[in-house]
């Protein structure tokens, strides 16, 4: 756990047993959950043998989509219990216990053809999101891409519309706003395309501008 950590891994350890069941409930923030994962996997355009790094893998629901393609799969999470759930589903994958906000683990000092993540970064403020994604650039193989799917909105007005509609189901976190995120990432030298998948979720497809 990081000092003064507002996001302790213990909360996710406790959630691991019921996590998949909670995702099946069609309410905020998981409207269209499976559709977002399917779209993220499609945008990644992974092929057999490509190396894929799944950040914050949870119980491995996104990672499974790459495993069936025959990818060399690497999964991280800061919850050991979540990783154990994924290990049961995907015993051939590589697993690394890692908090995205901390130092990069030596086991991952290599490049990846695809770096993917879903429903993770909304826990971080925009500056932290941008810092983490910028730090991943040296980990991306030539011609590679990052696919980040999460609770996201085109702009603040769209977020407010969903907030009003969802009422008591709404929880305030650091949800992505595409109109402020895309320019921030472009300033790092990325080319970014944003796709809205549901009323409350979208996907950023990120490549280095030299690619």
N, C-alpha and C positions, 0 to 999 in steps of 0.2 A: 504494500500500500504506500502511496506517496504521502509526504507530509501534508497534514490538513486536507486530506483527500475528500472532496465532496461526492466522489463516485467510488465507494469501496467495492472491491471484488466480492466481498461476503454477501452483498445483496444479490449478486448474480449467481453465486454459489447456491443460495437458498432458492432462487428462481428456476434453476436448471431442471428440476424434476417436472415442473409443470409448464415449462417454457413453450414447448410445441403446442400444447393444448390451448394456451392463451393466444397464440397466433391465429388459431382457427376461428376465433370470435371476430366477426366482421364488424368491428367498430374502431373508432380512432384509438391509436394511431396506425392500425394495421389494415385499413381498407386496402384491398387489392394486393395483399402481401405476396401471394404466389405469383401474381402477374408481374410484380416488380422484379422478383427473383428471376423469372423466366426472361424478362426483357434484359436484365443485366447480363445474364449468361449469353443471350443472343448478341448483344452489343460487344461483348468480349471477343466473340468470333474465335474461340479457342480451338485448337486442333490437337490431335493425339501427340503426346510427347512434349508439348509446350509446358513450361514451368509457370504455375499459377500460385500466387500468394494471396490468401484470404485473411484479411485483417479483421479481428473481432469475429471469429467464425461462429460463436455461439454454439448451437447444437448441430452445426454443419449443414444447414438446409441449402445454402448457396453452394457450398463446397461440393455437395453431392452432384450438382449439375456439371461440374468439371471432372469429377471422378469418372462418371460414366463415359466421358469423352476420351478417357485414357491420358489425362494430363498428369504431369509430375506435380503433385499437390502439396502445398505447405499451408498450414493452418495456425493462426495465433489467436490467443485470447488471454485476458488477464484473470479469468476465472478458471481455476484448475478443474472444477466440477463440470463446467461447460465443455472443456476440452475432453474430458473423459466420456461425455455423452457422444461427442463427435467421433472419438476413437472407436467406439462400439460400432458406429455406422460405417466408418472409413478406416479400417485398420491398416491399409497400405499407405496412408498419407503420413507426412511429417508433421510433428506437433511441437510448438514452441510457446511456453508460458511467457507472455509479454504484455506490458502496458504501453500502449501507443504513445503516451505522454513521457515515457522514460527513455533511457539510453537504448540504442539499437543493439539487439542481442547478437553476439558473435556467430551464432548458428545461422544467421540470416545474412551474413556478409557475402553476398553473391547477387547476381542479377536475375530478374524475373521477366518473362515475356508478358505476363499480365499481373496486375495488382488490383484486387477487387475487394469490395467491402459493402455491406448493406446494414442499415439500421444501427450504426455505431457513432458516426461523427456528430449527430445532433446533441450529444452530451458535451460538446466542446464549443466554446465561443469561436467566432469567425477567425480571429487572429490565430487561435490555436489550430483550427482546421487548416488554415493556409500554411502555417509553420510545418505541420506534420506532412501535408501533401508535398510541400517543397522539399522536405528532407528525403522524400521517397524518390525523387528524380534520379539520383545516382544508382538507385536499385533497379531502375527500369532498363531492360535490354533495348538495344537499337531496334526501332520499329515497334516497340511495345506500347501498351496503353494501360491507363487506369480507369476502372469503372467503379463509380461510387454511387450507390443507391441509398436513399434515406428519406426521412420525413422532410419534405421540401416544398417550396411554393415559388411561383414566378416572382412574386413581390409581396410587400407587406399587406396590400389590399386583399390579395388572395388568401393570405394567412388569416386575416381578420374575419373574412367571410366564413372560413371553416371553423374558426374559434367560436363565432356566434352560433353557427348551426349545431355544433357539437356540445355546447353548453357544459354540463357537469363532467362529460368525458374528457374534456380538454385539460391538458397539463402543460404548463409553460416550461419549455426547454429551449435550447439554442438551435431551433430549426433553421434549415438552410433557406435563404432567399436568393434565387438565381440572379436577380438583377444586381446584387452587391457581390456575390461570390464569383461570377464569371470574370468581371474586370480584375478582381484581386488575384485570381489565378493566372490571368493573361499577363499580369505584371511580372509574374515569375518566369515567363517564357513558355507557358503552356498554350495550346490550342484547346478550347473547351466547347463542347456541345452539350446543351441541356435538353432533356426530354421529360415532360410531365407525364406520369403514368396513371396516377389517380388524383383525386382532389387534394390529397395530402402527401403525396410521395412523388419523387422524381429521381432522375439519374443523370449524373455528370460523366461524360466520356472525355477523358483527358489524355492528350499526347504532347510530347515535347515539340515545340514549334519547328525545330530543325528536321523533324521527321516528315 
